[in-house]
Amino acid sequence: MGTRQLELLRRWTLRPDPEDVGLGQEWWETPPKDGWVSCRADEPWQKVLGESFHGVGWYRRRARLPKKWLKGGRDAHPTEKEAGGRDAHPTGGRGGGQRIWLRFGAVATDCRVWVNGIEVGQHTGDFVPFEFDITDALGGSERCEIVCRVDEIKGSPPVTVGKEPWGGHITKGFHDVLGLQHGGIWGGVSVRVTGAIAVRPNGVSAHADAETGEVCVRVELHAHQAEGAAEVILVEPGTGRQQRGRVTIPLGVASVEVPFRCKRVHHWSPEDPILGNIHATVRTSGIAYRDEAIARFAFRTVTIGGRDNRRILLNGKPLLIRGVLDWCV
């Protein structure tokens, strides 16, 4: 793959901040010397802090990035072992227009991030990936010291008689009724390098028209000031037939669309869950690194019909929806 990615799952340290004093004491610059525990970035912090912990915590991780990322090289294949050293040193300059991103798979709930003492971004949410451009924060240096402040943002439970049945953070839904809560950085962390044009997380989608077989693939891009091209390979559901499409990316455009048409339409259903695949590649003119993303799509129709329009029709057939929950009062 043209995209080079370095997974940072292990070797994190975590410190709870129950009194929420870290911001005022500038822990991203002068963290406390004690109170830190080892953790991973693909497990909730309850794994090490206990199932009852909810609140604010701070993460730290040091990495050393490959020199070729910073010099415009083509063949960097780093391993997590290569990124684990603490004796990082600068290389003295950036390469030819590539960008370096710090990506989070999922964080519960509010995440504020510093790299080498510089704040690079903030995100509030859960279950969705996000990333920040850390190129300027690195300043051409291999050294990458990451500090994250995570706040679960505890939700207010409903007024009840007796013991409160709910707790946890605001994005929890009814999870604590069914099992334990999750919090902190739990969806993994990685660093990756791309050209000046890069695909946003979850930035590839498709609108599939089950009547005509037309598929419009949309590729959403991070803000940029470059020109390039997007290439899309579409694998049709049911037949496996491949189609290829290409469009130019004008200077600064936020998204591009690539049209396709499938000769045969195979409808998705629970009994026959046929999916198609999309592989999108964006290239920046004159830059070695490219960026890639994948997605899946399907053809189906959902309509209302039957007597008094009280039936849900999937692909024109009545669909009986059943579940384990009954929320009717």
TIVEXVO-105201 format. One line per field, with one value per residue (C-alpha): residue number from 0; residue in three letters; x, y, z. Coordinates in Angstrom, 2 decimals. Example, Ala and Ser with C-alpha at 12.3 -4.5 7.8 and 13.67 -1.06 7.14 Angstrom:
num 0, 1
residu ALA, SER
px 12.30, 13.67
py -4.50, -1.06
pz 7.80, 7.14
END
This chain:
num 0, 1, 2, 3, 4, 5, 6, 7, 8, 9, 10, 11, 12, 13, 14, 15, 16, 17, 18, 19, 20, 21, 22, 23, 24, 25, 26, 27, 28, 29, 30, 31, 32, 33, 34, 35, 36, 37, 38, 39, 40, 41, 42, 43, 44, 45, 46, 47, 48, 49, 50, 51, 52, 53, 54, 55, 56, 57, 58, 59, 60, 61, 62, 63, 64, 65, 66, 67, 68, 69, 70, 71, 72, 73, 74, 75, 76, 77, 78, 79, 80, 81, 82, 83, 84, 85, 86, 87, 88, 89, 90, 91, 92, 93, 94, 95, 96, 97, 98, 99, 100, 101, 102, 103, 104, 105, 106, 107, 108, 109, 110, 111, 112, 113, 114, 115, 116, 117, 118, 119, 120, 121, 122, 123, 124, 125, 126, 127, 128, 129, 130, 131, 132, 133, 134, 135, 136, 137, 138, 139, 140, 141, 142, 143, 144, 145, 146, 147, 148, 149, 150, 151, 152, 153, 154, 155, 156, 157, 158, 159, 160, 161, 162, 163, 164, 165, 166, 167, 168, 169, 170, 171, 172, 173, 174, 175, 176, 177, 178, 179, 180, 181, 182, 183, 184, 185, 186, 187, 188, 189, 190, 191, 192, 193, 194, 195, 196, 197, 198, 199, 200, 201, 202, 203, 204, 205, 206, 207, 208, 209, 210, 211, 212, 213, 214, 215, 216, 217, 218, 219, 220, 221, 222, 223, 224, 225, 226, 227, 228, 229, 230, 231, 232, 233, 234, 235, 236, 237, 238, 239, 240, 241, 242, 243, 244, 245, 246, 247, 248, 249, 250, 251, 252, 253, 254, 255, 256, 257, 258, 259, 260, 261, 262, 263, 264, 265, 266, 267, 268, 269, 270, 271, 272, 273, 274, 275, 276, 277, 278, 279, 280, 281, 282, 283, 284, 285, 286, 287, 288, 289, 290, 291, 292, 293, 294, 295, 296, 297, 298, 299, 300, 301, 302, 303, 304, 305, 306, 307, 308, 309, 310, 311, 312, 313, 314, 315, 316, 317, 318, 319, 320, 321, 322, 323, 324, 325, 326, 327, 328
residu MET, GLY, THR, ARG, GLN, LEU, GLU, LEU, LEU, ARG, ARG, TRP, THR, LEU, ARG, PRO, ASP, PRO, GLU, ASP, VAL, GLY, LEU, GLY, GLN, GLU, TRP, TRP, GLU, THR, PRO, PRO, LYS, ASP, GLY, TRP, VAL, SER, CYS, ARG, ALA, ASP, GLU, PRO, TRP, GLN, LYS, VAL, LEU, GLY, GLU, SER, PHE, HIS, GLY, VAL, GLY, TRP, TYR, ARG, ARG, ARG, ALA, ARG, LEU, PRO, LYS, LYS, TRP, LEU, LYS, GLY, GLY, ARG, ASP, ALA, HIS, PRO, THR, GLU, LYS, GLU, ALA, GLY, GLY, ARG, ASP, ALA, HIS, PRO, THR, GLY, GLY, ARG, GLY, GLY, GLY, GLN, ARG, ILE, TRP, LEU, ARG, PHE, GLY, ALA, VAL, ALA, THR, ASP, CYS, ARG, VAL, TRP, VAL, ASN, GLY, ILE, GLU, VAL, GLY, GLN, HIS, THR, GLY, ASP, PHE, VAL, PRO, PHE, GLU, PHE, ASP, ILE, THR, ASP, ALA, LEU, GLY, GLY, SER, GLU, ARG, CYS, GLU, ILE, VAL, CYS, ARG, VAL, ASP, GLU, ILE, LYS, GLY, SER, PRO, PRO, VAL, THR, VAL, GLY, LYS, GLU, PRO, TRP, GLY, GLY, HIS, ILE, THR, LYS, GLY, PHE, HIS, ASP, VAL, LEU, GLY, LEU, GLN, HIS, GLY, GLY, ILE, TRP, GLY, GLY, VAL, SER, VAL, ARG, VAL, THR, GLY, ALA, ILE, ALA, VAL, ARG, PRO, ASN, GLY, VAL, SER, ALA, HIS, ALA, ASP, ALA, GLU, THR, GLY, GLU, VAL, CYS, VAL, ARG, VAL, GLU, LEU, HIS, ALA, HIS, GLN, ALA, GLU, GLY, ALA, ALA, GLU, VAL, ILE, LEU, VAL, GLU, PRO, GLY, THR, GLY, ARG, GLN, GLN, ARG, GLY, ARG, VAL, THR, ILE, PRO, LEU, GLY, VAL, ALA, SER, VAL, GLU, VAL, PRO, PHE, ARG, CYS, LYS, ARG, VAL, HIS, HIS, TRP, SER, PRO, GLU, ASP, PRO, ILE, LEU, GLY, ASN, ILE, HIS, ALA, THR, VAL, ARG, THR, SER, GLY, ILE, ALA, TYR, ARG, ASP, GLU, ALA, ILE, ALA, ARG, PHE, ALA, PHE, ARG, THR, VAL, THR, ILE, GLY, GLY, ARG, ASP, ASN, ARG, ARG, ILE, LEU, LEU, ASN, GLY, LYS, PRO, LEU, LEU, ILE, ARG, GLY, VAL, LEU, ASP, TRP, CYS, VAL
px 0.00, 1.11, -0.14, 2.41, 0.92, 2.42, 0.19, 0.53, -1.45, 0.99, 3.32, 0.86, 0.69, -2.51, -3.19, -6.63, -7.42, -10.41, -10.20, -9.77, -6.67, -4.56, -5.53, -4.84, -1.50, -0.60, 0.03, 0.78, 3.94, 4.75, 2.98, 3.02, 5.87, 3.74, 0.30, 0.77, -0.18, 0.60, -2.24, -3.13, -4.93, -7.30, -8.85, -11.12, -9.44, -11.68, -9.33, -6.63, -8.52, -11.43, -14.97, -16.33, -13.94, -15.64, -14.27, -11.08, -7.79, -4.52, -2.60, 1.06, 3.04, 6.45, 7.31, 10.05, 8.88, 10.80, 13.24, 11.90, 8.51, 10.13, 12.36, 9.77, 10.93, 8.87, 9.77, 9.19, 7.72, 7.87, 6.93, 5.64, 9.01, 10.70, 8.38, 8.91, 12.19, 12.42, 15.61, 14.06, 16.08, 15.28, 16.18, 16.39, 13.75, 10.56, 10.17, 8.47, 4.86, 3.69, 1.43, 1.57, -1.65, -2.44, -5.57, -7.83, -10.20, -12.62, -12.45, -15.09, -15.82, -14.03, -10.41, -7.92, -4.49, -1.00, 2.04, 5.47, 3.77, 1.60, -2.18, -3.22, -6.98, -10.01, -12.87, -16.06, -17.93, -17.62, -17.53, -16.19, -12.60, -10.97, -7.50, -5.35, -2.62, 0.53, 3.02, 3.64, 3.77, 6.58, 8.53, 10.58, 11.55, 11.32, 10.36, 6.62, 5.45, 1.68, -0.39, -4.18, -6.73, -9.91, -13.14, -16.01, -18.43, -20.57, -24.26, -26.99, -29.09, -32.89, -34.69, -35.73, -36.91, -34.12, -30.91, -30.03, -30.08, -27.84, -24.38, -21.39, -20.86, -23.23, -22.73, -23.36, -27.01, -28.37, -25.05, -24.74, -28.07, -26.60, -22.96, -19.92, -19.10, -16.20, -14.19, -10.96, -9.01, -10.35, -10.41, -6.66, -4.23, -1.96, 0.29, 0.24, 1.81, 0.06, 0.52, -0.98, -4.38, -5.82, -9.17, -11.16, -11.98, -15.05, -14.71, -15.69, -19.39, -21.69, -25.23, -26.59, -29.82, -31.52, -33.80, -31.14, -28.00, -26.21, -23.64, -22.15, -18.98, -18.15, -14.66, -14.43, -11.06, -9.26, -8.72, -5.80, -4.18, -3.04, -4.07, -4.24, -6.49, -8.80, -8.97, -11.78, -12.12, -15.69, -16.49, -20.14, -22.27, -23.27, -21.12, -17.65, -17.17, -14.67, -15.01, -12.48, -13.05, -10.84, -11.42, -9.08, -8.94, -8.85, -7.00, -8.66, -11.81, -13.50, -14.85, -15.09, -17.58, -16.98, -20.02, -20.55, -23.35, -23.85, -25.44, -27.08, -28.66, -28.50, -30.61, -29.35, -31.57, -31.05, -31.37, -28.96, -26.62, -24.76, -22.31, -20.11, -16.68, -15.04, -11.31, -10.44, -6.95, -6.09, -2.79, -1.20, 0.55, 4.31, 4.17, 5.30, 2.80, -0.82, -3.82, -6.27, -9.63, -12.20, -15.97, -18.85, -22.25, -25.42, -28.59, -31.91, -35.20, -37.16, -40.74, -44.08, -47.07, -49.84, -53.21, -53.22, -49.48, -48.73, -46.24, -42.51, -41.40, -37.82, -37.21, -40.98, -41.62, -43.17, -40.58, -41.41, -39.08, -38.45, -36.17, -35.49, -36.56, -40.07, -39.99, -43.73, -45.36
py 0.00, 3.56, 4.69, 3.96, 3.35, 2.74, 1.11, 2.46, -0.03, -0.84, 1.10, 3.77, 5.08, 6.33, 8.47, 9.22, 12.86, 12.57, 16.20, 17.45, 19.49, 18.45, 21.32, 23.96, 22.36, 21.90, 18.17, 18.13, 20.10, 18.96, 15.68, 14.27, 11.88, 9.24, 7.68, 6.35, 2.80, 0.85, 0.29, -0.37, 1.88, -0.85, -1.58, 0.62, 2.20, 0.20, -2.69, -1.11, 1.47, -0.74, -1.12, 1.68, 4.37, 7.20, 10.69, 12.28, 10.57, 11.42, 9.24, 9.47, 7.71, 8.36, 7.19, 7.63, 7.96, 6.59, 9.06, 8.33, 9.72, 13.08, 13.03, 11.99, 8.35, 5.65, 2.48, 3.00, -0.14, 0.60, -1.83, -0.99, -2.07, 0.64, 3.26, 2.27, 4.01, 7.01, 8.48, 10.11, 12.75, 15.33, 14.86, 18.54, 19.12, 17.93, 16.10, 17.02, 17.82, 14.74, 14.96, 12.93, 12.06, 10.84, 8.65, 7.41, 4.51, 5.45, 7.44, 7.82, 10.63, 14.02, 13.81, 16.68, 15.96, 17.47, 16.39, 17.58, 20.11, 21.59, 21.12, 19.50, 19.03, 18.03, 15.61, 14.77, 11.55, 7.79, 4.80, 6.87, 7.36, 10.78, 12.10, 15.21, 16.55, 16.59, 17.55, 21.05, 19.85, 17.45, 20.23, 17.77, 15.75, 11.98, 12.53, 12.19, 12.59, 12.24, 13.45, 13.01, 14.26, 12.16, 13.09, 10.62, 13.53, 11.68, 11.88, 12.90, 9.86, 10.11, 10.87, 7.56, 6.24, 4.46, 3.46, 5.18, 2.54, 4.39, 5.88, 6.13, 8.66, 10.50, 8.24, 5.01, 4.49, 1.57, -0.31, -0.28, -2.09, -4.94, -4.97, -2.97, 0.51, 1.43, 4.63, 6.24, 5.44, 2.02, 1.83, 1.90, 4.64, 4.89, 7.35, 7.43, 9.39, 10.54, 13.04, 16.51, 15.05, 12.58, 10.83, 11.73, 8.92, 7.06, 9.31, 6.80, 6.13, 5.01, 5.84, 2.75, 3.02, -0.37, 0.66, 1.69, -0.04, 3.29, 3.73, 7.08, 6.75, 9.81, 10.44, 13.12, 14.78, 16.62, 20.33, 20.73, 23.07, 20.65, 18.97, 15.27, 12.40, 9.81, 6.26, 3.91, 0.16, -1.09, -4.80, -5.41, -7.30, -10.75, -10.93, -9.93, -7.92, -5.09, -1.59, 1.23, 4.97, 8.02, 11.73, 14.65, 16.45, 20.22, 22.55, 22.65, 20.67, 19.02, 15.89, 14.14, 11.67, 8.76, 7.29, 3.64, 1.48, -2.21, -4.28, -6.66, -5.64, -8.15, -7.03, -7.29, -9.02, -10.73, -14.08, -13.10, -10.36, -9.63, -6.73, -4.94, -3.49, -0.15, 0.62, 4.30, 5.75, 9.44, 10.71, 14.12, 15.41, 15.15, 13.39, 9.79, 8.95, 8.23, 7.53, 4.63, 3.71, 0.95, 0.68, -1.69, -1.09, -2.90, -2.53, -2.57, -0.71, 0.09, 1.30, 1.47, -0.46, -2.91, -2.04, 1.56, 1.70, -0.07, -2.61, -2.18, -3.60, -4.66, -5.05, -5.03, -7.88, -7.53, -7.45, -8.53, -6.81, -8.63, -7.81, -8.49, -5.02, -3.69, 0.02, 0.58, 2.02
pz 0.00, -0.65, 2.74, 5.46, 8.88, 12.30, 14.94, 18.48, 20.54, 23.34, 25.66, 26.74, 30.30, 31.91, 34.96, 36.42, 37.16, 39.54, 40.66, 37.06, 37.84, 34.84, 32.58, 35.19, 36.04, 32.34, 32.49, 28.76, 29.62, 33.17, 33.93, 37.48, 38.18, 39.89, 39.57, 36.01, 35.02, 31.86, 29.39, 25.78, 23.32, 22.14, 25.55, 27.73, 30.71, 33.07, 32.21, 34.41, 36.50, 37.53, 36.24, 38.43, 37.12, 35.22, 34.80, 33.44, 32.60, 30.83, 28.38, 27.34, 24.61, 23.03, 19.55, 17.00, 13.43, 10.43, 8.88, 5.42, 6.41, 7.07, 4.02, 1.44, 1.23, -0.47, 1.38, 5.10, 6.70, 10.45, 13.19, 16.62, 18.04, 15.96, 17.47, 21.07, 21.84, 24.15, 22.68, 19.64, 17.86, 15.13, 11.50, 10.71, 8.08, 6.45, 3.17, -0.07, 0.81, 2.66, 5.71, 8.92, 10.74, 14.23, 14.02, 16.82, 16.18, 18.99, 22.22, 24.94, 25.04, 24.75, 23.58, 23.56, 22.07, 22.24, 20.19, 21.31, 23.58, 20.79, 20.84, 17.56, 18.04, 20.03, 19.31, 21.16, 20.41, 20.57, 18.18, 15.25, 14.04, 13.83, 13.09, 13.36, 11.07, 13.23, 10.51, 11.87, 15.48, 14.52, 12.85, 10.84, 13.91, 14.31, 17.95, 18.58, 22.17, 22.46, 25.42, 25.51, 28.00, 27.92, 29.67, 29.67, 30.33, 32.80, 31.96, 34.38, 35.35, 35.36, 38.60, 40.15, 43.47, 45.29, 43.57, 40.30, 37.53, 35.06, 35.17, 32.88, 30.14, 27.82, 24.78, 26.66, 25.66, 27.67, 27.75, 31.53, 31.76, 29.69, 30.79, 31.87, 30.62, 28.40, 28.56, 27.44, 24.28, 23.30, 19.48, 18.77, 17.74, 14.71, 12.90, 9.12, 6.30, 3.11, 0.36, 0.57, -0.40, 2.13, 2.66, 5.75, 8.23, 6.94, 3.91, 1.22, 0.64, -2.14, -3.21, -4.97, -6.99, -6.99, -9.86, -12.37, -11.08, -10.90, -8.12, -7.19, -5.11, -3.02, -1.64, 1.06, 1.56, 4.32, 3.64, 1.23, -1.26, -3.93, -7.16, -7.87, -8.87, -7.34, -8.64, -7.61, -8.10, -7.69, -7.29, -8.18, -5.64, -6.78, -9.92, -8.68, -11.88, -11.48, -12.79, -12.60, -12.57, -12.28, -11.73, -11.23, -7.90, -8.42, -6.06, -2.62, -3.52, -0.50, -2.24, -5.59, -7.05, -9.40, -11.25, -12.12, -13.49, -12.71, -15.49, -13.03, -9.72, -6.87, -3.94, -0.38, 2.18, 5.56, 3.80, 1.03, 2.34, -0.91, -0.70, -3.18, -2.45, -3.12, -3.03, -3.43, -3.92, -3.98, -5.35, -5.02, -8.11, -7.66, -4.25, -3.71, -0.97, -1.75, 0.48, 0.31, 1.82, 1.41, 1.84, 1.12, -0.45, -1.47, -3.53, -1.68, -1.47, 1.68, 1.20, 2.98, 1.62, 2.34, 3.84, 5.10, 4.36, 7.63, 6.27, 5.79, 2.43, 1.79, -1.93, -2.36, 0.10, 3.59, 6.35, 9.89, 12.34, 15.59, 18.49, 22.14, 23.29, 23.78, 24.54, 24.32, 27.44
END
